[in-house]
Amino acid sequence: MRYIFTLFTLVIFSVFMGCSGKGGGGPVVTPQQSARVEIDAGSQADAQVVEEEAYVYTPVGKRDPFRPFFMDIKVSKRAEDRTTPLTELETYDIEQLRLTSIISGIEQPMAMVEDPTGKGHTLVVGTLIGKNGGRVARIKRDEVIIEEEFIDSEGKRIVSKVVLKLPEEKSTNR
C-alpha cells in the first residue's frame, strides 16, 4: 500500500512540475515576432531583414468614442452671445419642473410651471426653459411642447422634443 502511495505521489508531482511553465517549453512567440520570422524565412536567400513600422495612434480630428453621441455640441445662439444672464427657468432641468395649469382658447395661450422650490413661472410660446437651451414651441390644451436643438458629431442639426403634460385630475365622486 505504501508503495502505491509513493508511486501516486511521484506521478502527481511530475505532472505538476511539467505544467508549471518553468520547464523548457520553448520560447513564447508574439504575433509581431512570428510575422518577422515568416518574412525572414522567406528572404533568407537575399539576406535582407524587413523592419516593421510602429503604429502611433493620434486622436486629432477624431470623435471621442466614450462621449454621448447626441451631446457633442449644444446649439444656442443665445449661449454663444451670452450678454444676458440666465433666467430662473434656465437654471432647472425640464424634468424638475411640474406643469400646473394651461390657459388655452385665447390668442396667445399661456401655461404655468412650478419649480422645485414651489415658485410658479408663466410660459408663453418662445420662452427659454431648461439647462439645454430649450424653447417653448407650442402650448396645447393639455400639454406644453419644448424643443431643444443639438448638433451631432456629423454636424447635423437635431431637434429634441420634450412634452410636459398636465397631471390627471382625480374625480371626487362619492
C-alpha positions in Angstrom: 0.0 0.0 0.0 2.8 2.3 0.9 4.5 1.6 -2.5 1.3 2.6 -4.4 1.0 5.8 -2.3 4.7 6.7 -3.1 4.2 6.0 -6.8 1.0 8.0 -6.9 2.7 11.0 -5.2 5.6 10.9 -7.7 3.3 10.8 -10.7 1.3 13.8 -9.3 4.5 15.7 -8.5 5.9 15.1 -12.0 2.6 16.2 -13.6 2.6 19.5 -11.6 6.2 20.2 -12.4 5.5 19.7 -16.1 2.6 22.1 -16.1 4.2 24.8 -14.0 5.7 26.5 -17.1 9.2 26.7 -15.5 10.4 23.9 -17.7 11.9 24.3 -21.1 8.6 24.6 -23.0 10.2 26.7 -25.7 10.2 30.4 -26.4 7.0 32.4 -26.4 6.3 33.9 -29.8 4.3 37.1 -30.1 2.4 37.8 -33.3 4.9 40.5 -34.3 7.8 38.1 -33.8 6.0 35.4 -35.8 5.4 37.8 -38.7 9.1 38.8 -38.6 10.1 35.1 -38.6 8.0 34.4 -41.7 9.4 37.4 -43.5 13.0 36.5 -42.6 12.4 32.9 -43.6 11.1 33.9 -47.0 14.0 36.3 -47.7 16.9 34.2 -46.4 18.3 33.9 -49.9 18.6 37.7 -50.2 19.8 38.0 -46.6 17.7 41.1 -46.0 15.6 41.8 -42.9 12.4 43.8 -43.3 11.7 46.1 -40.4 8.1 46.8 -39.3 6.9 50.3 -38.8 5.5 51.1 -35.3 1.9 52.4 -35.5 1.2 55.5 -33.4 -2.4 56.5 -32.7 -3.3 60.2 -32.9 -6.8 61.3 -31.8 -6.6 64.6 -33.6 -9.7 65.2 -35.6 -11.5 62.0 -34.3 -14.6 61.8 -32.2 -14.2 60.7 -28.6 -15.9 57.2 -28.5 -16.8 57.5 -24.8 -18.7 60.7 -25.2 -22.5 60.5 -25.7 -23.5 60.8 -29.3 -26.2 63.5 -29.2 -24.4 65.7 -26.7 -21.4 66.7 -28.7 -22.3 70.4 -29.3 -25.3 72.3 -28.0 -26.6 74.9 -30.3 -28.0 78.1 -28.9 -27.3 81.5 -30.5 -28.1 83.0 -27.1 -25.4 80.8 -25.4 -22.8 82.0 -27.9 -23.6 85.7 -27.4 -24.4 85.3 -23.7 -24.8 89.0 -22.9 -28.0 88.4 -20.9 -28.0 86.4 -17.7 -29.8 83.1 -17.4 -33.5 83.3 -16.5 -34.7 81.3 -13.5 -36.3 78.7 -15.7 -32.9 78.1 -17.5 -31.3 77.1 -14.2 -33.5 73.9 -13.8 -33.7 70.8 -15.9 -37.1 70.4 -17.6 -37.7 67.2 -15.7 -37.6 69.2 -12.4 -40.5 71.4 -13.5 -44.1 70.5 -13.0 -46.9 71.8 -15.3 -49.7 73.0 -13.1 -52.1 74.9 -15.4 -52.8 75.9 -19.0 -54.9 78.8 -20.4 -55.9 77.9 -23.9 -58.6 79.2 -26.3 -57.1 82.7 -26.4 -54.9 84.4 -29.0 -51.7 83.7 -27.1 -52.1 80.6 -24.9 -50.2 80.5 -21.6 -49.1 77.9 -19.1 -47.7 77.8 -15.6 -45.0 75.6 -14.3 -43.8 75.1 -10.7 -40.1 74.8 -9.9 -38.7 72.5 -7.2 -38.9 75.4 -4.6 -42.6 75.8 -5.3 -42.4 79.0 -7.2 -44.6 79.4 -10.2 -43.5 80.6 -13.6 -45.6 81.7 -16.6 -44.8 80.3 -20.0 -45.7 81.6 -23.5 -44.5 80.4 -26.9 -40.8 81.3 -27.2 -40.0 81.2 -23.5 -36.5 79.9 -22.8 -36.6 76.9 -20.4 -34.2 74.2 -19.2 -30.5 73.8 -19.0 -30.2 72.6 -22.5 -31.4 75.8 -24.2 -35.0 74.6 -24.7 -37.7 76.9 -26.1 -41.4 76.6 -25.7 -42.6 75.6 -29.2 -46.3 75.1 -28.7 -48.9 75.2 -25.9 -51.8 72.8 -26.4 -55.0 72.2 -24.4 -53.3 69.6 -22.0 -49.6 69.8 -22.8 -46.6 72.0 -23.5 -44.1 71.1 -26.2 -40.5 72.2 -25.7 -37.8 71.9 -28.4 -34.1 71.6 -27.7 -31.6 71.8 -30.5 -28.3 69.9 -30.8 -25.7 69.3 -33.4 -24.4 65.7 -33.6 -20.9 64.6 -34.3 -21.5 64.7 -38.1 -22.7 68.3 -38.0 -26.4 67.6 -38.5 -29.0 69.7 -36.6 -31.2 67.5 -34.3 -34.3 68.9 -32.6 -35.3 67.0 -29.5 -38.9 67.5 -28.3 -39.8 67.3 -24.6 -43.5 67.2 -23.6 -44.8 68.4 -20.3 -48.3 67.1 -19.6 -50.9 68.2 -17.1 -51.4 65.7 -14.3 -54.5 63.7 -14.4 -57.4 65.0 -12.3 -58.8 62.6 -9.7 -62.6 62.6 -9.6 -64.1 63.1 -6.2 -67.5 61.4 -6.9 -68.9 59.8 -3.8 
